[in-house]
Structure formats: structure tokens, C-alpha cells
Amino acid sequence: MKPAGFAYHDPQTVAEAVALLGRLENARLLAGGQSLMPMLAMRVAFPDHLIDLNRVEGLDGITVEQGVLRIGAMTRQRSIERSAAIREACPLMTEALTHVGHLQTRNRGTIGGSLCHLDPSAELVTVAAALDATIEVAGPEGQRDVAIADFPLGFMTPALAPEEMVVAIRIPLWPREHGYSFMEFARRHGDYAIVSAAALLVLDSAGRIARASVTLGGVGAAPLRVTTAETALVGEAPTPALFRAAAACCEGIEAMEDPQAPAWYRQRLAAVLTRRALERAWARATGEAA
Amino acid sequence: MTHELHDITLVVNGRSHPIRVEARRTLADAIREECGLTGTHLGCEHGVCGACTVLLDDQPVRACLMFAVQADGRAIRTVEGLAHGDTLSPLQKAFIEQHALQCGYCTPGFLMLGTAILEQNPDIGDEELIEILSSNLCRCTGYANILRAVRAAAAAMREEGVA
């Protein structure tokens, strides 16, 4: 359970980190290390070079400007969890973070690390998908934006070239009076979820659903937007029956199977969590729940 | 190349330890082997059990999930720093009085985690306290006595503060 040897690099700027990525063979970035360190210790990852991002300037920070939340890649999960600005502007993220690991791991773990590790059940990736986030990527040619929908190439594989790195995530904010809910089921609190569901709703002046977002984590290789459920909701008057019908869309989706849970169990869980998340989001949109 | 040695200084409980380590040396191993402070225990070595919890700049972290080179110059606190001479900290005393340990293997991690809780949020609610303490593994006590010890220490500290 000891990591194998590697050469350690400690860049101070994004440009230096990108240059190292371009120059070194078999190099990996080290962000918070809360997933990579166990992989190194168990020797399922064995890079020749580790490029530590912890001393790189300007990669952490939270800003809310002109309806957009921007979070630097090296911002610790704990800082996001405790941010009053995020609690106010993007409470879905605050709620999801209470399910991410434990206090000790959130003190080190970063949002950029979660995005790039891209575990199918990772709460922060599910939230990014639910909110139509944009990922800012730096490379030798400068910076480019990647929509979250295009970010996962496959199982735990982000759409990054070997010499590229994530520098920030941008999230367009929902109207202040939106309802939201993040729910998940895990065998133990703090574990990756077997299935998670994120729901967001906006009601129009007549009380009908003007906008909806329904996202599942843990069912496929990457978070899944359930567009059939979203379509079923928009324009309708919110009722328990409507939410049940929308959630039923989740029963037909293709779900993965692993030693933790068979596919049918994930499908059922997806429907139950989606229904509950929609009901909670509705209660929050109407001010009936905190 | 990959076994290159790095000269770093670990500041543990206020004392500087100039040490020379490979980059692959975890903070937990460096505290135990290079600094000779074996109070920090290693259980799983991959971030599950929490036995190696130390405070880094007063925040609880798992010392097996950091490399020693990353902690160069940062303020580290371990279980050895809790007592003043022969006087145990309120939490250490409470662990004894409330029978919050049996085999003792997980105890240093729980003490550091509990210390951080008491410093940052002594009036923490039951639900949050249970959630935070459940991040460390104890297979002897069933946790009830550990919870009781943290509560007792908070009460003792409040009394001391008043007195």
C-alpha cells in the first residue's frame, strides 16, 4: 500500500503546468489527491511524473457575476460547501456537497479533481450536468470551453488532450426563485452513490412549470439528463401525479450493473429518487420547504 | 530520477523537523518514520479508515492522502501535541472517562478529528456530529461512547471557559 516512485513537479503557473504536461511522458496532475492517492497506493495508477497543482497561482476562487457562477479548479470542496454566495445563488451544489466524501476529504478534495476523475456517481459531475456547466480548459494553444454534455468521452474519461488541464467551471445561474433538490442513495453516507438524482424547477406566474432539469448520476458511464422527463414536466401544472409520471421515464433507461447493484435496482432507485427530488424541488419553488 | 530525495521541513506541533524524503513518501509515513512521532496510526493507507487524521493548518485531513513534500512548511498537529506535559486535553480526559476507546488503534484519528470539531464548532448538532465522526472507523466501541466523549469535552471546555 505504498505508492511507487515518481518524479515530483511543483509548477507555480498554469503555463508551467501545461508545458510540463506537453513535455513529460506518462505524467498525471495531482489536485486534491483524494482519489488519485488511493489509486497510487493500490498501484492501479503508476505515473512516472506527478505534476502537483497545489501551488499553482490563481486556480482557486469563487465568483458570482452577471448570472454566472465561476469556480476555480483547485477550489476545495469544503470551501464550496461553506460558501455563502453559492448557498444563495446555487443551493443545489451546496446540498450535493453534503454527500461528497467526509469532512477530511472535502478539506483537500477539489472541484476540478472531481470533474476530471469523472466517477459515474460523482455528485459534483451530476450537479454540473444538471446546471449545463461549461468547463474551462487550458492547453498549449490557450484556453477553450467544453460544454459539460461533451466533457465525458466515456467511463471516467474526460475530453481532454494529454497536454490539457481544467482551470475552472462556469455555471449559468437559475432564477432566484427556482426550486431544487439533490438526493442520493448510498450504502454508507459519504460513499459514492449507487444512484443520485438532481432536480430543478421554475414555475411561471400561473404556477405551471416553466423550466425543468432532471439528472441522474450512477446509472450510466456519465451523468444522464433525462430529457423525456423534462419534456413531460414543462408547461404542466405541478401535481404528485405529474411527478410520478415524469419519474417513470427513469424506469426505461439503460442502467449499469456492478457488484453493488443490478441494473433493475438502479432503474427503480432512479425513478423513486427522481420523484422525491421533484416533489422537494416543487415544495422549495413554492416556498413550502426550506 | 524517480527516487530523487527532497529536502523539506515538517513543522509538527510547533517543532521543525528538517527531513529528506522521496516524493512518494506520504505525510503519514514521514510523520512516523522521519519525525519519529508514532502516535499517528495507519490503518488502511488509502483514505478509508481515518486513523491517520492530523490537522493541517488546523483542518482535519487524512495524512495518508497527502505526500510529505506537499506539507513542506505547513503547520501540522498530531496526537502528541494535544497534552500539555502530563495534563491531558479535555477531549483526551473525556475519552478515558467515557470509555471511548478499547483497542485504541483508531483513537489518535478520532482525537484529532474531535479536536477540530471542538475548536471550530463546539455547539455542533447531533446529526452533524454523528456524520463527521462516522467518517472514521472504530470497530470496538460502537461510536456511542466516542460521541459522548466529544459532548463531555465540549461541556468541560465551556465550564473552564466560564471559570
Interface residues (C-beta under 8 A of the other chain):
Chain A: M1 K2 P3 A4 G5 F6 A7 Y8 D10 G33 Q34 M37 P38 L40 A41 M42 D48 L50 D52 N54 R78 G101 H102 L103 Q104 T105 N107 R108 R188 H189 G190
Chain B: M1 T2 H3 E4 H6 E22 A23 R24 T26 D29 C44 E45 H46 G47 V48 G50 T53 L56 Q59 P60 V61 R62 C64 L65 M66 F67 V69 Q70 L113 A116 E131 I132 S134 S135
